[in-house]
Amino acid sequence: MSLPPVKVLFDENRIAARNRELASEIAAAGLEQLLVVAVLKGSFIFAADLLRAMHASGLAPEMEFVHLSSYREAQVSSGQVNILRDVESDVRGRDVLLVDDILESGRTLAFAKDLLMARGARRVLVCVLLEKPGKRAVNVDPDYVGFVCPDLFVVGYGMDVAHAFRQLPFIGHIEGLE
């Protein structure tokens, strides 16, 4: 089966440069006992590249993962967030940086942020690779944004459609799939 062509929105070089800029901004924030929590699955490539850029900026955060879902197999959020895999580390008194691939409705990130604050995090900051400002359903503002994204269904750089396209080194969209 052949996959449809993907139109590039943000190429590899632009993503790498923005990751370095984000890492510098995060390093300048003076975070303490930093724990990076990547929201799976879509953010795994972004989180890994950002973590390496943070290291190059002089940071040495710990890394954790949380797997939350409001989509499952759908292309539109169900509105209900489910914890599929929880953070194992104690977050009490720590600065936490939530890293996610895309901020659309905000439900998943608001849920994760509230959960970590309720568990005693000193503060929870949000870093997203992509932000779609016009899609917000709840009040959550990112502290760090890679790119503002047009209202398209995006794939690549960890993001998928039906488990395809995660491996692409760029972010793109499939024309006709909006």
Helices and strands as residue ranges (DSSP letters): E 7-10, H 12-27, E 35-40, H 44-56, E 62-69, E 82-85, E 95-103, H 107-118, E 123-131, G 133-135, E 144-148, E 154-155, E 171-173
